[in-house]
């Protein structure tokens, strides 16, 4: 007698919920991160956002991080998060 294997599409969440980071009072003096996903036009969009924001705020620097492509996660985000105070992400095409 043959059997039937039934697979459940319900996953098990193995990641604990984390509280949302508190909102920054200002971008003044904050080191800004650009997390680019390698899609066409996303980096120019992010750089333009930084350019526009820099007219209102004096940043403590800008750090760019490039993902190899849009379909994979960025590596060492915990290290990057400690390096910058705010991150700009975007998708382009």
C-alpha positions as a Markdown table, in Angstrom:
| # | Residue | x | y | z |
|---|---|---|---|---|
| 1 | Unk | 0.0 | 0.0 | 0.0 |
| 2 | Unk | 1.4 | 3.4 | -1.0 |
| 3 | Unk | 1.1 | 6.5 | 1.2 |
| 4 | Unk | 0.5 | 10.1 | 0.6 |
| 5 | Unk | 2.7 | 12.8 | 2.1 |
| 6 | Unk | 0.9 | 16.0 | 3.0 |
| 7 | Unk | 3.1 | 19.1 | 3.4 |
| 8 | Unk | 1.9 | 22.1 | 5.3 |
| 9 | Unk | 2.5 | 25.5 | 3.8 |
| 10 | Unk | 2.3 | 27.1 | 7.2 |
| 11 | Unk | 5.9 | 28.0 | 8.2 |
| 12 | Unk | 7.4 | 28.2 | 11.6 |
| 13 | Unk | 8.7 | 31.6 | 12.5 |
| 14 | Unk | 12.1 | 31.1 | 14.1 |
| 15 | Unk | 12.9 | 34.8 | 14.4 |
| 16 | Unk | 11.9 | 36.7 | 17.5 |
| 17 | Unk | 10.0 | 40.0 | 17.0 |
| 18 | Unk | 12.1 | 43.1 | 17.4 |
| 19 | Unk | 10.9 | 46.5 | 18.4 |
| 20 | Unk | 11.0 | 49.2 | 15.8 |
| 21 | Unk | 14.0 | 51.5 | 16.2 |
| 22 | Unk | 13.0 | 54.9 | 17.7 |
| 23 | Unk | 12.5 | 57.7 | 15.2 |
| 24 | Unk | 15.4 | 60.1 | 14.8 |
| 25 | Unk | 14.7 | 63.7 | 16.0 |
| 26 | Unk | 16.9 | 65.1 | 13.2 |
| 27 | Unk | 19.3 | 63.9 | 10.5 |
| 28 | Unk | 21.8 | 66.6 | 11.6 |
| 29 | Unk | 25.2 | 65.0 | 12.1 |
| 30 | Unk | 23.8 | 61.5 | 11.4 |
| 31 | Unk | 25.9 | 59.2 | 9.2 |
| 32 | Unk | 23.6 | 58.2 | 6.4 |
| 33 | Unk | 23.7 | 54.7 | 4.8 |
| 34 | Unk | 22.8 | 53.9 | 1.2 |
| 35 | Unk | 21.8 | 50.3 | 0.9 |
| 36 | Unk | 21.7 | 49.7 | -2.9 |
| 37 | Unk | 20.0 | 46.5 | -4.3 |
| 38 | Unk | 21.8 | 46.7 | -7.7 |
| 39 | Unk | 18.6 | 47.4 | -9.7 |
| 40 | Unk | 19.0 | 49.9 | -12.6 |
| 41 | Unk | 18.5 | 53.5 | -11.5 |
| 42 | Unk | 18.2 | 52.7 | -7.7 |
| 43 | Unk | 21.6 | 54.2 | -6.9 |
| 44 | Unk | 21.0 | 57.5 | -8.8 |
| 45 | Unk | 17.7 | 57.8 | -7.0 |
| 46 | Unk | 19.3 | 57.2 | -3.6 |
| 47 | Unk | 22.1 | 59.6 | -4.3 |
| 48 | Unk | 19.6 | 62.3 | -5.4 |
| 49 | Unk | 17.7 | 61.8 | -2.1 |
| 50 | Unk | 20.9 | 62.3 | -0.2 |
| 51 | Unk | 21.7 | 65.4 | -2.3 |
| 52 | Unk | 18.3 | 66.9 | -1.6 |
| 53 | Unk | 18.4 | 66.1 | 2.1 |
| 54 | Unk | 21.9 | 67.5 | 2.4 |
| 55 | Unk | 20.4 | 71.0 | 1.6 |
| 56 | Unk | 18.6 | 70.8 | 4.9 |
| 57 | Unk | 21.0 | 68.7 | 7.1 |
| 58 | Unk | 24.7 | 68.5 | 7.5 |
| 59 | Unk | 25.4 | 64.7 | 7.6 |
| 60 | Unk | 28.1 | 63.0 | 9.5 |
| 61 | Unk | 29.0 | 61.2 | 6.3 |
| 62 | Unk | 27.5 | 58.8 | 3.8 |
| 63 | Unk | 28.3 | 55.1 | 3.6 |
| 64 | Unk | 27.3 | 53.1 | 0.5 |
| 65 | Unk | 26.6 | 49.3 | 0.7 |
| 66 | Unk | 26.0 | 47.4 | -2.5 |
| 67 | Unk | 24.1 | 44.1 | -2.7 |
| 68 | Unk | 25.4 | 41.8 | -5.5 |
| 69 | Unk | 21.8 | 41.7 | -6.9 |
| 70 | Unk | 18.2 | 42.3 | -5.8 |
| 71 | Unk | 17.3 | 38.7 | -5.2 |
| 72 | Unk | 19.8 | 38.1 | -2.3 |
| 73 | Unk | 20.0 | 39.6 | 1.1 |
| 74 | Unk | 22.7 | 42.0 | 2.1 |
| 75 | Unk | 25.4 | 40.5 | 4.2 |
| 76 | Unk | 26.5 | 41.8 | 7.6 |
| 77 | Unk | 23.6 | 44.1 | 8.1 |
| 78 | Unk | 24.2 | 44.1 | 11.9 |
| 79 | Unk | 27.7 | 45.6 | 11.3 |
| 80 | Unk | 26.3 | 48.2 | 8.8 |
| 81 | Unk | 23.5 | 49.1 | 11.2 |
| 82 | Unk | 26.1 | 50.0 | 13.9 |
| 83 | Unk | 28.1 | 52.1 | 11.4 |
| 84 | Unk | 25.2 | 54.3 | 10.3 |
| 85 | Unk | 22.4 | 56.2 | 12.0 |
| 86 | Unk | 19.8 | 56.1 | 9.1 |
| 87 | Unk | 19.6 | 54.1 | 5.9 |
| 88 | Unk | 18.1 | 55.0 | 2.5 |
| 89 | Unk | 16.9 | 52.0 | 0.5 |
| 90 | Unk | 15.2 | 52.1 | -2.9 |
| 91 | Unk | 14.2 | 50.0 | -5.8 |
| 92 | Unk | 14.6 | 51.1 | -9.4 |
| 93 | Unk | 14.1 | 49.9 | -12.9 |
